[in-house]
Amino acid sequence: MVRTNTAVTQFGQVRTISAPSPLFSFFALATIGGSGPLDLIALVSLNHQNKSPTYFDTELFPALRIQASKASVSNLRSTTITFTVDDSGDGVPGATVKFLGKTATTNAKGLVKFTVKKGTAKGRYTVTATKPGYAPATLTVKVT
């Protein structure tokens, strides 16, 4: 599954699912989606068996993407990093972003700022972005 932004000018993250089993044959496949998750419904049957078909269904949530204005910062001075959370290029307002033990919520454009304080321990720090109805996103920022 791949979504586009509302202007249909960018593609989002690719979401992939596996078939319920390699033993199944698909007879019919239907999807229902829009601005939220994609509902996938399949009519399947076990290969080489004359059994009644069975329904397989799953829900695929669109994937958030998180980007940082800086991927690496020095611990010798305080530095502000702007994180952008988007869905297929469209900013996602109200996403929860966690970084360096702090939590903030993205604004109407999908932006949030965190400050890496002078003296922060060197290392790699994970940034997470979550919002109900979306698959989460992670990113690593390096402090040198």
Sequence and secondary structure as in RCSB ss.txt:
>XXXX:A:sequence
MVRTNTAVTQFGQVRTISAPSPLFSFFALATIGGSGPLDLIALVSLNHQNKSPTYFDTELFPALRIQASKASVSN
LRSTTITFTVDDSGDGVPGATVKFLGKTATTNAKGLVKFTVKKGTAKGRYTVTATKPGYAPATLTVKVT
>XXXX:A:secstr
   B TTS  B        S TTEEEEEEEEE SSS EEEEEEEEETT     EEEEEEE  B EEEES SEE T
TS EEEEEEEEETTEE TT EEEETTEEEE  TTSEEEEEE TT  SEEEEEEEE TTSB EEEEEEE 
